[in-house]
């Protein structure tokens, strides 16, 4: 698969994507001088904001996209570094005081196993702060999966269909308890985004969800996929100007005993 993450496309809705980040950061205890990691750091802009907000001594951004990391490495913030890594297998040499992840872990399978790994990466008294989308039942997502099962796309992707391992909020609460987190906060929150039109939703998912399909099919086939998706999504949502796009997200935080 090729790297299809496009920093410019992703940041078209930067303002809309930032509020969940700030809400998640607000859950973290302020203990200056800590060691922080941002899993799925993207372009690094929010990683830099995290680094400053927590007054961290060291913050490491981890991402699997070379295109995103190329943008991130231009920031030049003291104490802030970036490295290439797949979250599902990446392993640090030293533990962290804070493990942070904003809209990235939905790409990783088996969250029970994943959270066991993340817990092992935390120092005593360490904190885990994670935000994952939970909007997979919205037509913007279900339609993409439906079209992926149609020809010529299913053949181009050898039958691939995207699935997500995001758990219900109550399952994350139980999982944090099982893993020994002595304090926690887990909530499902709906963020309402007022977009210009339903067509803007197409541009939104092109920067995230559709990158997975784009990486698995020839460029010409992918453009056909987007055209079909655009036509059918606009038909499903109607001509609403502006269009109110409700987007569900899970925000979770936990702290280990000191």
N, C-alpha and C positions, 0 to 999 in steps of 0.2 A: 504494500500500500504506500502511496505517496503522501507527503505532508500537505494537506489541503487547508490548514488553518491560515486565515488571512487576517493579519492584525488590523488592517484598515476596515474590512468588512465587520469584524467583531466589534470595533469601537464606534461603529455608526450609532449604536444605542448605549453608549458609555454611561450617560447620565442615568438611564433607566436601570442599568445593571449595578450601579454603585450603591443604591440605598440598602439592599440586603447585606452588602459588604460592611457598611457602617453599623448596621444593626447587629451583625455578628461580632464585630470588634468590640462593641459596647459590652458584651458579655464577659470579656476576658479581664482577669484581675491585673491591675497595673503594678508590675514589679520590674522596675527599670534594671537594665543590665543583663537581661536574660538571653537565652539562645532560642531562636524562633525559626521554624521552617514553614514555607507556604507551598503546599502541594498543588500543582496545576496553576502556576503563577502567571501564565499568559505573557502579556507584554511587560509585566513588572511594575506598571504604574501603581496598582493597588498594593503590591508587595512593598513598594517604597513608602506608601502611606501607612501601612501596617507597621513597618520598621520604625517610623517616626512616632506613631501614636503610642506604641508600647515602649518607646525609648530603649529598644533592644541593643545589646552589645553586638550581636551577630544575627543576621537574618539571611537565610538561604532560600532562594526560589528554585523550585524544581518543575520542569515541564518537558513533555516529549516532543514538542514542536520546535524545530530549529528556526523557523520563521519568527515565532513568538520570542524565542530567546535572543535572536539577533536584535530585535527591537529593545528587549529588556536590558541587554548589556551596554546600551548607549546611555543609561541613566547616570552612572558614575556616582552613586551615593556611598559614602564611607560606611563600612560594616555590612554592606548589602552585596551579596554574590548570587550568581545563578549557575545552575548545572542542568545538564540533560539527563532525564531519567523517566522511566515508566513507573507510575505510582504503584502498580500491581506487584512489582518486583524490587523497586528501589530500596536500598538499605543503608542507613547512615552509619558512620563510624562511632559517633558519640550521641548520647540522648539529648533531647530538646526539652526546654521548659514549656514551650507552646508549639503545638502542631495545629496549623491553620489550613483550611481548604475552602475556597469559595467557588462553587459551581464547577467542580471537577470530578468528584468521586462518583458521580452518576455514570461515568465512563468505565468504572472498574467493577468487575464481577464479584459476586460472593462477599457481601458486606460483613457477614459474620466473621469470616476469615480475615478480611481486610482490617476490621477494627481490632482484632487480636494483635495483628502486626503493628498497628498504630500505637496501641497501648504499650507494647514492648519498646517503642522508640521514645517514650516519655520518661523524664527524670522523676524522682520522688516529688510529689506536689505539683507535677506538671498538669497542663490543661490542654484539652482537645476542643477545637472550635471548628465546626463544619456546617456549610450550607450546601444543600443539594436541591435542584429543581424537583418538583413533584407535579408537573403539569402534563404528564404523559397521556392523560385521558382527554385533553383538549383536542379539538379537531385539527389544530395546527400540527399536532404530533401523530394522531391516529391516521390522518390522511397520508402522511409521508410513509408510514409503515404499509398502508394499503397499496399505494402506488408502487412501492418497492417489490410487492409480490406480483406485479403485472409485467407483461412483456413490453419491450425487450429488456427491461431492467433486471428482472429476477435471473435471467440467463447470464446477463453481463456480470452479475454479482454471484453467480453460481448458487442461487437460492438463498443468499444471505438475507436476514431480516434483523434489524436492530432490536435488542431487548435491553431492559434496564433492571438493575438489582436494587434500586431504591426501595427501602422498607417503609412500612407505615410508621408514623411518629411514635406510637406506643411501643413498637418493637425496638426502636433505637433507645427509648428510655429503659426498657428491660435489659437491653444489651449493655448499656453503660453501667447499670447496676451489677450485672453479672461479672463485668470486667473490673470491678472494684472502685469505680468512681464514687467518691463519697458525697459529692454535690453535683447537681446537674440541672440543666434547663433544656427542654425539648419543646418546640412549638411549630405548628403549621401556620404559615402566614400567606395571605393573598396580597400580592402587589398589583395595583391597578395601573396600567400604562395607557395613556391617551395618545394613540398614534394617528397619523394623518389619514390613513385608510386601511382596509384589510390588506392591501398590497404591501404595506409596510411590514406586516407580519411575515411575509415571504422573505423580505430582506433580513428580518430578525433571525429566522431559523436558518437562513443561508450562512449566517456567521457562526452557527453552533451545530444544531442537530444534523443539518444536511451535509456537513463536512464529512461525516462518516460514510454516507452514500457516495459522495463525490470521489473519495479516495479509492473506491472499489470499482469504478467503471470508467470507460474512456470519456474524454472531455465532451465529445459530440453527444454521446448518450446521456451524460449528466445534464447537459443543456436541455435536452428533450425532456428529461425528468423534471427539471425546474419549471419548464413551460407548462407541462401537464399539471404539476402541483399548483402553480400560480392560477391557472384557469379554474381548477376545481375548488381551490380554497376560496377564491373570490366568489364563486357561485354559492358555496356553502355559507359564507359570512354575509353576503349581500353588499350593497353599496352604502356602507355606513361611513360618513365623514363628519367628524373624526370617528375612529373605531376604538372602543374601550377593550383593551386586551387584559383580562384577568390572568395572573400568573401565580400559581401556588409554589411555595418553597418551604422546605424544612430547615430550620435553624436549630442546631444542637450544640450544647457545651457541657463539658464535664471536667471535674478536677479530682486528681488522685490524692490520697493521703500523703502528708509530708514525710 
